[in-house]
Amino acid sequence: MSEILLEAVDLTKHYGSVEALGGASFQARAGEVTALIGDNGAGKSTLVKCLSGAEQPTSGRILLEGEEVHFDSPVAARRAGIETVYQDLAVAPDLDPAANLFLGREIPRKGILGKLGMLDKAEMRRQAVAEFEKLGVELQSTEVSIGSLSGGQRQSVAVARSVAWASKVVFMDEPTAALGVRQRERVLDVIKKVRDKGIAVVLISHNMPEVLSVADRVEVLMRGKRVARFAGADTKLEDLVAAMTGALVQEEAV
Ligand SMILES: Nc1ncnc2c1ncn2[C@@H]1O[C@H](COP(=O)(O)OP(=O)(O)OP(=O)(O)O)[C@@H](O)[C@H]1O
């Protein structure tokens, strides 16, 4: 069994009188895709926000490689090797794919030009092309603005960006929503390559066939708590649906 990289133990999160998480637990392992599923409002996004530093839990513990951590911002989580691909992608449409890959982490030119704020665009493009190649992201050109790419290509660039910087965990919130069949397949292939690099991938998805095709494990949230977990390729669709509706409770993965 792979190493547990990131773990939530008994997390609660209150927004005023709303209890978004009520003692949620979660584990993500190195070199595996863990799907986080649950009905609307189950607490998936809140859990991811707490684990990626965008929100602070009201109580509970977060462990990274067994050590308790407190991320007071997404920057702190990123420094620890945890990246998030958000639903809205957060790409800059007017910039090219390489510039997007290095958004916020630009490489300055050497010497005085760098001190004057000039960027080493050639080096950024070289590294970006290498990263896209490694992940099998196909782009006709890396010199066009990202806004002119297809939805699948944009999504693949967003995934590649998180992976280029993540050393431990990548959260992906509905990465294939709004994509066509071929583009969806392409993004799922990128996800599998990321997993094969030894990163823990956490996939939030409402698409159960997709979850079954790509996830090594599934954790199910309901009303802010984990109600079931599954492991292995023979997890059944009807069991996932039963768990999401509360008809099946399974605390330990079988
Ligand atoms: N900022 C907030 N303020 C108040 N309530 C919130 C806030 N964020 C989330 N909630 C509430 O917490 C609960 C869990 O929401 P969350 O978005 O985590 O669920 P989810 O499982 O991601 O849902 P979906 O699949 O619909 O995106 C919901 O009842 C939601 O209304």
The ligand as an SDF file (V2000), in Angstrom:
LIG
                    3D

 31 33  0  0  0  0  0  0  0  0999 V2000
  -18.4430   30.5950    2.4400 N   0  0  0  0  0  0  0  0  0  0  0  0
  -19.5170   29.9250    2.8850 C   0  0  0  0  0  0  0  0  0  0  0  0
  -20.4080   30.5130    3.6970 N   0  0  0  0  0  0  0  0  0  0  0  0
  -21.4880   29.8570    4.1750 C   0  0  0  0  0  0  0  0  0  0  0  0
  -21.7590   28.5520    3.8880 N   0  0  0  0  0  0  0  0  0  0  0  0
  -20.9090   27.9110    3.0840 C   0  0  0  0  0  0  0  0  0  0  0  0
  -19.7360   28.5440    2.5430 C   0  0  0  0  0  0  0  0  0  0  0  0
  -19.0680   27.6390    1.7750 N   0  0  0  0  0  0  0  0  0  0  0  0
  -19.7900   26.4980    1.8350 C   0  0  0  0  0  0  0  0  0  0  0  0
  -20.8940   26.6640    2.6180 N   0  0  0  0  0  0  0  0  0  0  0  0
  -21.8840   25.6340    2.9200 C   0  0  0  0  0  0  0  0  0  0  0  0
  -21.2110   24.4790    3.3480 O   0  0  0  0  0  0  0  0  0  0  0  0
  -21.8130   23.3200    2.8180 C   0  0  0  0  0  0  0  0  0  0  0  0
  -20.7930   22.5220    2.0170 C   0  0  0  0  0  0  0  0  0  0  0  0
  -20.4720   23.2470    0.8410 O   0  0  0  0  0  0  0  0  0  0  0  0
  -19.3630   22.7710   -0.2010 P   0  0  0  0  0  0  0  0  0  0  0  0
  -19.2940   23.8010   -1.2510 O   0  0  0  0  0  0  0  0  0  0  0  0
  -18.1350   22.4100    0.5350 O   0  0  0  0  0  0  0  0  0  0  0  0
  -20.0390   21.4410   -0.7880 O   0  0  0  0  0  0  0  0  0  0  0  0
  -19.6340   20.5900   -2.0820 P   0  0  0  0  0  0  0  0  0  0  0  0
  -19.6960   19.1680   -1.6680 O   0  0  0  0  0  0  0  0  0  0  0  0
  -18.3780   21.0960   -2.6440 O   0  0  0  0  0  0  0  0  0  0  0  0
  -20.8610   20.9190   -3.0400 O   0  0  0  0  0  0  0  0  0  0  0  0
  -20.9770   20.9940   -4.6560 P   0  0  0  0  0  0  0  0  0  0  0  0
  -20.8170   19.6000   -5.1500 O   0  0  0  0  0  0  0  0  0  0  0  0
  -22.3680   21.4940   -4.8250 O   0  0  0  0  0  0  0  0  0  0  0  0
  -19.9280   21.9510   -5.1340 O   0  0  0  0  0  0  0  0  0  0  0  0
  -23.0110   23.7760    2.0020 C   0  0  0  0  0  0  0  0  0  0  0  0
  -24.1500   23.6980    2.8100 O   0  0  0  0  0  0  0  0  0  0  0  0
  -22.6700   25.2110    1.6820 C   0  0  0  0  0  0  0  0  0  0  0  0
  -23.8250   25.9870    1.5290 O   0  0  0  0  0  0  0  0  0  0  0  0
  1  2  1  0
  2  3  1  0
  2  7  2  0
  3  4  2  0
  4  5  1  0
  5  6  2  0
  6  7  1  0
  6 10  1  0
  7  8  1  0
  8  9  2  0
  9 10  1  0
 10 11  1  0
 11 12  1  0
 11 30  1  0
 12 13  1  0
 13 14  1  0
 13 28  1  0
 14 15  1  0
 15 16  1  0
 16 17  2  0
 16 18  1  0
 16 19  1  0
 19 20  1  0
 20 21  2  0
 20 22  1  0
 20 23  1  0
 23 24  1  0
 24 25  2  0
 24 26  1  0
 24 27  1  0
 28 29  1  0
 28 30  1  0
 30 31  1  0
M  END
$$$$
